[in-house]
Amino acid sequence: MSLQDELTDVKRRLDDLTRTVERLERSLAPKRGDASRTQPADRPKDLVTIPDTPYDSSLWTDSDDEGLGARDRHAP
């Protein structure tokens, strides 16, 4: 098979894939609309908001560097 034949075959297969995906999207569109109506409009209560402000550096004062060992010793 020549390169041109292979490229033509790939293009045909991509066109088939595109049509199949479009057909699938059209068939799922009504179901997606139903699912969005059953979900709550506001945020779930179990989500936690994490502030963008930096953590207090005193939280890390006595901590060791993970994987490196204690500060007064050398890593292996």
N, CA, C and O atoms as a DFTB+ gen file, in Angstrom:
304 C
 N C O
     1  1       0.853      -1.179       0.000
     2  2       0.000       0.000       0.000
     3  2       0.895       1.238       0.000
     4  3       1.839       1.320       0.786
     5  1       0.613       2.172      -0.852
     6  2       1.429       3.380      -0.946
     7  2       1.085       4.351       0.193
     8  3       0.067       4.215       0.872
     9  1       1.950       5.305       0.365
    10  2       1.743       6.302       1.413
    11  2       0.449       7.070       1.170
    12  3      -0.294       7.340       2.114
    13  1       0.174       7.418      -0.062
    14  2      -1.048       8.162      -0.392
    15  2      -2.289       7.337      -0.053
    16  3      -3.271       7.872       0.462
    17  1      -2.244       6.025      -0.343
    18  2      -3.377       5.155      -0.007
    19  2      -3.578       5.079       1.507
    20  3      -4.709       5.092       1.992
    21  1      -2.479       4.999       2.240
    22  2      -2.571       4.946       3.698
    23  2      -3.138       6.245       4.261
    24  3      -3.962       6.215       5.175
    25  1      -2.708       7.376       3.729
    26  2      -3.234       8.665       4.188
    27  2      -4.726       8.792       3.881
    28  3      -5.496       9.298       4.698
    29  1      -5.117       8.337       2.715
    30  2      -6.541       8.361       2.342
    31  2      -7.345       7.487       3.296
    32  3      -8.437       7.866       3.719
    33  1      -6.807       6.321       3.632
    34  2      -7.489       5.415       4.545
    35  2      -7.608       6.028       5.943
    36  3      -8.654       5.921       6.583
    37  1      -6.548       6.662       6.408
    38  2      -6.585       7.318       7.716
    39  2      -7.616       8.437       7.726
    40  3      -8.372       8.569       8.689
    41  1      -7.659       9.236       6.681
    42  2      -8.643      10.327       6.599
    43  2     -10.063       9.774       6.625
    44  3     -10.932      10.326       7.299
    45  1     -10.302       8.690       5.897
    46  2     -11.639       8.086       5.863
    47  2     -12.015       7.581       7.258
    48  3     -13.149       7.758       7.702
    49  1     -11.069       6.958       7.937
    50  2     -11.355       6.445       9.280
    51  2     -11.598       7.575      10.275
    52  3     -12.455       7.458      11.151
    53  1     -10.849       8.666      10.144
    54  2     -11.081       9.821      11.017
    55  2     -12.450      10.447      10.760
    56  3     -13.130      10.872      11.694
    57  1     -12.846      10.500       9.503
    58  2     -14.183      11.013       9.181
    59  2     -15.257      10.120       9.783
    60  3     -16.247      10.614      10.321
    61  1     -15.064       8.788       9.695
    62  2     -16.015       7.856      10.297
    63  2     -16.076       8.048      11.815
    64  3     -17.157       8.034      12.404
    65  1     -14.927       8.226      12.431
    66  2     -14.877       8.445      13.876
    67  2     -15.593       9.739      14.256
    68  3     -16.338       9.777      15.235
    69  1     -15.364      10.792      13.482
    70  2     -16.016      12.076      13.749
    71  2     -17.529      11.941      13.660
    72  3     -18.252      12.451      14.516
    73  1     -18.008      11.258      12.631
    74  2     -19.458      11.066      12.489
    75  2     -20.022      10.244      13.641
    76  3     -21.109      10.535      14.139
    77  1     -19.294       9.225      14.063
    78  2     -19.758       8.378      15.160
    79  2     -19.831       9.167      16.468
    80  3     -20.797       9.036      17.219
    81  1     -18.826       9.975      16.736
    82  2     -18.821      10.793      17.954
    83  2     -19.956      11.810      17.912
    84  3     -20.632      12.013      18.920
    85  1     -20.176      12.446      16.779
    86  2     -21.279      13.409      16.660
    87  2     -22.617      12.723      16.895
    88  3     -23.491      13.285      17.554
    89  1     -22.788      11.513      16.361
    90  2     -24.033      10.773      16.545
    91  2     -24.205      10.412      18.027
    92  3     -25.310      10.495      18.562
    93  1     -23.130      10.019      18.674
    94  2     -23.180       9.696      20.098
    95  2     -23.522      10.929      20.929
    96  3     -24.332      10.849      21.852
    97  1     -22.911      12.067      20.607
    98  2     -23.219      13.308      21.335
    99  2     -24.684      13.688      21.180
   100  3     -25.323      14.113      22.143
   101  1     -25.221      13.536      19.964
   102  2     -26.640      13.863      19.753
   103  2     -27.543      12.924      20.539
   104  3     -28.575      13.353      21.055
   105  1     -27.174      11.654      20.639
   106  2     -28.024      10.711      21.366
   107  2     -27.936      10.917      22.874
   108  3     -28.884      10.603      23.594
   109  1     -26.808      11.442      23.364
   110  2     -26.651      11.659      24.803
   111  2     -27.133      13.029      25.258
   112  3     -27.314      13.246      26.457
   113  1     -27.343      13.952      24.338
   114  2     -27.744      15.316      24.710
   115  2     -29.014      15.341      25.554
   116  3     -29.030      16.040      26.567
   117  1     -30.083      14.621      25.201
   118  2     -31.281      14.657      26.061
   119  2     -31.018      14.082      27.444
   120  3     -31.557      14.587      28.429
   121  1     -30.206      13.043      27.539
   122  2     -29.915      12.440      28.837
   123  2     -29.084      13.383      29.685
   124  3     -29.274      13.453      30.900
   125  1     -28.163      14.110      29.063
   126  2     -27.338      15.063      29.788
   127  2     -28.201      16.188      30.357
   128  3     -27.948      16.653      31.468
   129  1     -29.199      16.624      29.625
   130  2     -30.098      17.671      30.109
   131  2     -30.889      17.206      31.315
   132  3     -31.117      17.983      32.242
   133  1     -31.315      15.937      31.317
   134  2     -32.045      15.392      32.464
   135  2     -31.147      15.288      33.686
   136  3     -31.579      15.584      34.800
   137  1     -29.920      14.877      33.491
   138  2     -29.004      14.703      34.614
   139  2     -28.665      16.040      35.259
   140  3     -28.518      16.116      36.478
   141  1     -28.540      17.086      34.467
   142  2     -28.191      18.381      35.040
   143  2     -29.332      18.942      35.892
   144  3     -29.086      19.730      36.806
   145  1     -30.562      18.551      35.610
   146  2     -31.679      19.040      36.411
   147  2     -31.765      18.336      37.754
   148  3     -32.341      18.879      38.696
   149  1     -31.195      17.122      37.864
   150  2     -31.282      16.390      39.125
   151  2     -30.163      16.773      40.081
   152  3     -30.240      16.438      41.263
   153  1     -29.133      17.458      39.619
   154  2     -28.033      17.852      40.485
   155  2     -28.383      19.140      41.227
   156  3     -29.084      19.998      40.690
   157  1     -27.898      19.274      42.454
   158  2     -28.199      20.498      43.214
   159  2     -27.531      21.712      42.578
   160  3     -26.457      21.616      41.985
   161  1     -28.190      22.845      42.717
   162  2     -27.678      24.068      42.099
   163  2     -26.541      24.680      42.908
   164  3     -25.640      25.292      42.334
   165  1     -26.566      24.526      44.237
   166  2     -25.514      25.135      45.051
   167  2     -24.409      24.121      45.346
   168  3     -24.526      22.939      45.021
   169  1     -23.325      24.614      45.975
   170  2     -22.174      23.763      46.258
   171  2     -22.499      22.717      47.314
   172  3     -23.281      22.977      48.228
   173  1     -21.909      21.548      47.193
   174  2     -22.093      20.540      48.257
   175  2     -21.476      21.036      49.561
   176  3     -20.498      21.785      49.547
   177  1     -22.040      20.624      50.669
   178  2     -21.606      21.116      51.971
   179  2     -20.293      20.497      52.427
   180  3     -19.668      21.027      53.346
   181  1     -19.844      19.389      51.821
   182  2     -18.621      18.745      52.278
   183  2     -17.355      19.320      51.634
   184  3     -16.263      18.822      51.909
   185  1     -17.462      20.343      50.792
   186  2     -16.294      20.983      50.198
   187  2     -15.670      21.948      51.201
   188  3     -16.375      22.631      51.943
   189  1     -14.345      21.996      51.212
   190  2     -13.616      22.885      52.109
   191  2     -12.880      23.909      51.259
   192  3     -12.174      23.540      50.321
   193  1     -13.035      25.180      51.573
   194  2     -12.336      26.230      50.854
   195  2     -10.959      26.419      51.479
   196  3     -10.842      26.598      52.692
   197  1      -9.922      26.380      50.655
   198  2      -8.554      26.565      51.127
   199  2      -8.123      27.974      50.746
   200  3      -8.139      28.322      49.565
   201  1      -7.739      28.787      51.718
   202  2      -7.374      30.169      51.414
   203  2      -6.052      30.246      50.651
   204  3      -5.223      29.341      50.737
   205  1      -5.867      31.324      49.916
   206  2      -4.644      31.544      49.154
   207  2      -3.529      32.144      50.003
   208  3      -2.391      32.245      49.547
   209  1      -3.841      32.536      51.216
   210  2      -2.833      33.154      52.081
   211  2      -1.811      32.096      52.497
   212  3      -2.164      30.926      52.647
   213  1      -0.549      32.491      52.684
   214  2       0.484      31.516      53.075
   215  2       0.244      30.994      54.487
   216  3      -0.333      31.676      55.334
   217  1       0.702      29.768      54.716
   218  2       0.606      29.195      56.051
   219  2       1.562      29.913      56.998
   220  3       2.562      30.492      56.576
   221  1       1.237      29.862      58.271
   222  2       2.102      30.427      59.298
   223  2       3.378      29.588      59.360
   224  3       3.300      28.374      59.548
   225  1       4.541      30.204      59.208
   226  2       5.806      29.462      59.174
   227  2       6.115      28.779      60.498
   228  3       6.922      27.850      60.530
   229  1       5.499      29.211      61.586
   230  2       5.753      28.558      62.873
   231  2       5.192      27.133      62.891
   232  3       5.574      26.339      63.751
   233  1       4.302      26.795      61.967
   234  2       3.790      25.435      61.889
   235  2       4.894      24.450      61.534
   236  3       4.808      23.272      61.883
   237  1       5.926      24.916      60.847
   238  2       6.979      24.034      60.328
   239  2       8.284      24.151      61.120
   240  3       9.302      23.613      60.685
   241  1       8.287      24.825      62.246
   242  2       9.516      25.104      62.985
   243  2      10.272      23.840      63.381
   244  3      11.477      23.763      63.142
   245  1       9.628      22.869      63.962
   246  2      10.301      21.675      64.468
   247  2      10.178      20.477      63.530
   248  3      10.467      19.352      63.937
   249  1       9.765      20.687      62.313
   250  2       9.555      19.557      61.409
   251  2      10.852      19.153      60.719
   252  3      11.753      19.971      60.535
   253  1      10.931      17.897      60.347
   254  2      12.064      17.390      59.571
   255  2      11.694      17.469      58.093
   256  3      10.517      17.435      57.735
   257  1      12.698      17.572      57.252
   258  2      12.443      17.539      55.815
   259  2      12.143      16.098      55.429
   260  3      12.962      15.204      55.646
   261  1      10.978      15.883      54.864
   262  2      10.572      14.528      54.520
   263  2      11.560      13.889      53.561
   264  3      11.938      14.482      52.550
   265  1      11.969      12.683      53.886
   266  2      12.864      11.945      53.020
   267  2      14.323      12.305      53.197
   268  3      15.186      11.602      52.673
   269  1      14.636      13.382      53.921
   270  2      16.021      13.795      54.107
   271  2      16.510      13.551      55.524
   272  3      17.711      13.652      55.778
   273  1      15.632      13.239      56.441
   274  2      16.036      12.986      57.810
   275  2      16.059      14.269      58.625
   276  3      15.576      15.317      58.196
   277  1      16.628      14.153      59.794
   278  2      16.684      15.297      60.704
   279  2      17.689      16.330      60.215
   280  3      18.579      16.012      59.426
   281  1      17.548      17.564      60.682
   282  2      18.404      18.646      60.213
   283  2      19.858      18.519      60.651
   284  3      20.761      18.973      59.948
   285  1      20.084      17.913      61.793
   286  2      21.453      17.808      62.291
   287  2      22.187      16.577      61.776
   288  3      23.341      16.344      62.135
   289  1      21.511      15.779      60.924
   290  2      22.127      14.592      60.341
   291  2      22.134      14.707      58.823
   292  3      21.352      15.463      58.246
   293  1      23.007      13.964      58.190
   294  2      23.087      13.978      56.721
   295  2      22.197      12.880      56.134
   296  3      21.988      11.833      56.747
   297  1      21.698      13.136      54.972
   298  2      20.909      12.127      54.275
   299  2      21.836      11.028      53.772
   300  3      22.995      11.299      53.458
   301  1      21.353       9.803      53.690
   302  2      22.204       8.694      53.224
   303  2      22.660       8.866      51.792
   304  3      23.378       8.016      51.267
